[in-house]
Amino acid sequence: MNEAFVNWLATFWTQNQTLIRIVLVLVFALILRAVLLASVRRIVSGVVTGVRGKGAAKVVSESPVEKARIVQRTKTMGSVLSNFITWTITIIAVIQVLGELGVAVGGLIAGAGIIGAAIGFGAQSLVRDLITGLFIVFEDQYGVGDIVDLGEVKGSVEAVGLRVTQVKDFEGTLWYVRNGEISRVGNKSQGWSRVVLDLAIDVNTDRAKATATLLAAAAEVQASPVYSASIVSDAEVWGVHTFNGDEVVLRLVMQVDHKVQDDIARALREATLTQLKKSKISLSSGKNAIFVNLQNSK
C-alpha cells in the first residue's frame, strides 16, 4: 500500500512537476505578499492610533492640523510601500512562472527594458511628479492646512497626493498643482511667525514718544486673554527703518504663533491706532502710514 502510494506520488511528480512548481511559486508569493501588507497596515495603524490617542501629546503637538499631517504622511508612505511590495512580488513571481514554462526570460527582460525605456521617456513628467511627491511627503515640506507659497499659487493646502497638490487660494479657487512643477515652497505654517509693523510718523514727531506708543500698543495685545498664549516673545521696536524729508518709519516686530498671525496683526493695528490717538501723535500724510508685514520662520 505504502509502496504503491510512493510510486504514484513519484509518477505524479514526474508528470506534473512544472505545474506543481508554478502553484508553489504562486502560493508562496500570495502568502509573502499578505504577510508583508499586514505588517505595513499594522505599522500604519499603530502610528495613527498613537497620534490620535491619549499619549499623542508626549510625541506631537496638540494641534489637530499637525496631527492630521502626521496621519496623512504615514498613510501615504504606507500606500507607497504597499504598492512597491505588490509590484515587486508580482514581477518576481511572473518571471519565476515564465522560467518554469521554459520561456526565455532573459530575452523578455531585454525587450521589456526597451519598451519600458520608451514608455518612461514619454511619461517622464509623470515620473517626476511622483518622485517629487514622495520627497514632499517624506521631508514634510507642507501638509494639509498649511498656508504655502508655491510660486504662482498661494493659499491653504487642501490635499497632498503623490502626483498633485491641491491648494485653495484666498479667493476660494481650488488649484491642482503638479508636484513636478513645484520648484520652491514657502511654508508660512511651520515654526513661529513674525508680525512686522511699520509706522510712518511726521518727521518732527518725538521718536521716543512714538516708540513708547508702539510698545504700549503691543503690550495691550499681549495682555489680551485671547492672544497672550499665542505670543512667542515680547515685542521689539527696531528703531528707524527708513526716512525721507517728510516722514520717519519706525519698525516694531513681534514673534507669534503662526496659527493666529493674521488675527494678531489686525489686533495690533487696532491697538496702534488707539494708542496714537491717546498720545496725540500725528501720522505721516503718506498713503501707507501704517504697514503690517507678515514673516515666517522655523
C-alpha positions in Angstrom: 0.0 0.0 0.0 2.7 2.4 1.1 4.9 1.3 -1.8 2.1 1.9 -4.3 1.4 5.4 -2.9 5.1 6.3 -3.1 5.2 5.1 -6.7 2.0 7.0 -7.5 3.5 10.1 -5.9 6.7 9.8 -7.9 4.8 9.3 -11.1 2.6 12.3 -10.3 5.6 14.5 -9.6 7.3 13.4 -12.8 4.3 14.2 -14.9 3.2 17.4 -13.2 6.4 18.8 -11.6 6.2 22.0 -13.7 2.6 22.7 -12.7 3.4 21.9 -9.0 6.3 24.3 -9.1 4.2 27.1 -10.6 1.5 26.5 -7.9 4.1 26.6 -5.2 5.6 29.9 -6.6 2.1 31.5 -6.7 1.1 30.3 -3.2 4.4 31.4 -1.7 4.0 34.8 -3.5 0.5 35.3 -2.2 1.5 34.3 1.4 4.5 36.6 1.4 2.5 39.5 0.0 -0.2 39.0 2.6 2.3 38.9 5.4 4.2 42.0 4.3 1.0 44.0 3.6 -0.4 43.0 7.0 2.9 44.2 8.6 2.6 47.6 6.8 -1.0 48.0 7.8 -0.2 47.2 11.4 2.6 49.7 11.5 0.5 52.4 9.9 -2.4 51.7 12.2 -0.1 51.8 15.2 1.3 55.2 14.3 -2.2 56.6 13.5 -3.6 55.3 16.8 -0.6 56.7 18.7 -1.1 60.1 17.2 -4.8 60.2 17.9 -4.6 58.5 21.3 -4.1 59.9 24.7 -0.4 59.6 24.6 -0.1 61.7 21.5 0.7 64.9 23.5 4.0 63.3 24.5 5.1 62.9 20.9 3.4 65.6 18.8 1.7 68.9 19.3 -2.0 69.2 20.3 -2.7 70.9 17.1 -5.3 68.9 15.0 -3.7 70.2 11.8 -0.2 68.8 12.8 -1.8 65.5 13.9 -3.6 65.3 10.6 -0.3 65.9 8.7 1.4 63.1 10.6 -1.5 60.8 9.9 -1.6 61.7 6.2 2.1 61.3 5.8 2.1 57.9 7.5 -0.8 56.7 5.3 0.8 57.9 2.2 4.1 56.2 2.9 2.1 53.0 3.8 0.3 53.2 0.5 3.6 53.7 -1.4 5.3 50.8 0.4 2.2 48.5 -0.2 2.3 49.2 -3.9 6.0 48.6 -4.0 5.6 45.3 -2.2 2.8 44.2 -4.5 4.5 45.1 -7.8 7.9 43.6 -6.7 6.4 40.3 -5.7 4.2 40.1 -8.8 7.1 40.8 -11.2 9.4 38.2 -9.4 6.5 35.6 -9.4 5.8 36.2 -13.1 9.5 35.8 -14.0 9.6 32.5 -12.0 6.5 31.2 -13.6 7.7 32.0 -17.1 11.0 30.3 -16.3 9.2 27.2 -15.3 7.3 27.2 -18.6 10.5 27.3 -20.5 10.2 30.9 -21.7 13.4 32.7 -22.4 13.1 35.2 -19.6 16.3 37.0 -20.5 15.0 37.9 -23.9 11.7 39.1 -22.5 13.5 41.2 -19.9 15.7 42.8 -22.6 12.6 43.6 -24.7 10.7 44.9 -21.7 13.6 47.1 -20.9 13.4 48.7 -24.4 9.6 49.1 -24.1 10.0 50.4 -20.6 12.6 53.0 -21.7 10.2 54.2 -24.4 7.3 54.5 -22.1 9.5 56.1 -19.4 10.7 58.7 -21.9 7.1 59.6 -22.8 5.9 59.6 -19.2 8.9 61.3 -17.6 6.8 64.2 -16.4 4.5 61.7 -14.5 7.6 60.0 -13.0 8.9 63.4 -12.0 5.6 64.3 -10.3 5.6 61.0 -8.4 9.2 61.3 -7.2 8.7 64.9 -6.2 5.5 63.9 -4.3 7.5 61.3 -2.4 10.1 63.8 -1.3 7.4 66.3 -0.3 5.7 63.7 1.9 9.0 62.2 3.4 10.5 65.7 4.1 7.3 67.1 5.4 7.6 70.2 3.3 4.0 71.0 3.9 0.8 69.3 4.9 -3.0 69.7 4.9 -4.0 73.1 6.4 -0.6 74.8 5.9 -0.5 78.2 4.3 2.0 78.0 1.4 3.5 79.9 -1.4 4.2 77.7 -4.4 5.2 80.4 -6.8 2.2 81.2 -8.9 -0.2 79.8 -6.3 -0.6 80.9 -2.7 -3.2 79.6 -0.3 -4.2 76.8 2.0 -3.2 73.2 1.3 -6.4 71.1 0.9 -4.8 67.7 0.0 -1.3 66.3 -0.7 -1.0 63.5 -3.2 1.9 61.7 -4.8 1.1 63.4 -8.2 -0.9 66.5 -7.4 -1.1 69.0 -4.5 -4.5 70.8 -4.1 -4.3 74.4 -2.9 -7.2 76.8 -2.3 -6.3 80.4 -2.7 -7.7 83.3 -0.7 -10.4 83.9 -3.3 -11.7 80.4 -2.9 -10.3 78.9 -6.1 -9.0 75.3 -5.8 -5.8 74.8 -7.7 -4.4 71.4 -8.7 -0.6 71.8 -8.8 1.6 69.1 -10.3 4.3 68.2 -7.8 6.9 68.1 -10.5 6.2 71.7 -11.4 6.9 72.9 -7.8 10.4 74.4 -7.7 10.2 76.2 -4.4 8.0 76.1 -1.3 7.3 78.8 1.2 5.5 77.4 4.2 4.0 80.0 6.5 2.7 77.5 9.0 5.9 75.8 10.3 7.5 77.2 13.4 6.9 80.7 14.7 5.8 83.6 12.6 6.6 87.3 12.9 4.3 90.3 12.6 6.2 93.4 11.4 4.5 96.8 11.8 6.0 99.8 10.0 4.7 103.1 11.4 5.3 106.3 9.3 5.2 109.4 11.5 5.7 113.0 10.8 9.4 113.9 10.7 9.0 116.4 13.5 7.3 113.9 15.8 9.2 112.9 19.0 10.5 109.4 18.1 10.9 108.3 21.7 7.3 109.1 22.4 6.3 107.2 19.2 8.4 104.3 20.3 6.7 104.2 23.7 3.3 104.4 21.9 4.1 101.4 19.7 5.3 99.3 22.7 2.1 100.3 24.6 0.0 99.0 21.7 2.0 95.8 21.7 1.6 95.4 25.4 -2.2 95.9 25.1 -2.3 93.0 22.6 0.0 90.8 24.8 -2.3 91.4 27.8 -5.3 90.3 25.9 -6.5 86.9 27.2 -7.3 85.9 23.6 -3.8 86.3 22.3 -1.5 86.2 25.3 -0.8 82.5 25.0 -0.1 82.8 21.2 2.7 85.4 21.5 6.1 83.8 21.5 8.3 86.8 22.7 7.9 90.4 23.7 7.6 93.0 21.0 10.6 95.0 20.0 11.0 98.3 18.3 13.9 98.1 15.9 14.1 101.8 15.5 14.1 103.9 12.3 13.6 101.6 9.4 13.7 104.3 6.7 13.1 108.1 6.4 12.8 110.9 3.9 12.1 114.6 4.0 8.5 114.3 5.2 8.4 111.1 7.3 10.2 108.7 9.5 9.3 105.0 9.6 9.6 103.1 12.8 9.5 99.3 12.8 8.0 97.1 15.5 8.3 93.3 15.4 6.6 90.5 17.4 7.0 86.8 17.2 3.7 84.9 17.4 2.1 81.5 16.8 1.6 81.0 13.1 -2.0 79.9 13.5 -3.1 83.3 14.7 -0.7 85.5 12.8 -3.3 87.4 10.9 -5.5 87.9 13.9 -2.7 89.3 16.0 -1.7 91.6 13.1 -5.2 93.0 12.9 -5.4 93.4 16.7 -2.0 95.2 16.7 -3.2 97.7 14.0 -6.3 98.5 16.1 -4.3 98.9 19.3 -1.8 101.1 17.5 -4.5 103.4 16.2 -5.9 103.7 19.7 -2.6 104.4 21.3 -1.7 107.0 18.7 -5.0 108.8 19.4 -4.2 108.8 23.1 -0.7 110.1 22.6 -1.8 112.7 20.1 0.9 111.6 17.6 0.4 112.7 14.0 0.9 110.1 11.3 2.7 110.9 8.0 0.5 112.3 5.3 1.6 109.4 3.0 -0.9 106.8 1.8 0.8 103.9 3.8 1.2 105.4 7.3 0.7 102.0 8.9 2.0 99.0 7.1 2.0 95.5 8.5 4.2 92.8 7.0 3.9 89.1 8.0 7.1 87.0 8.1 7.6 83.3 8.9 10.5 81.2 10.1 11.1 77.8 11.7 
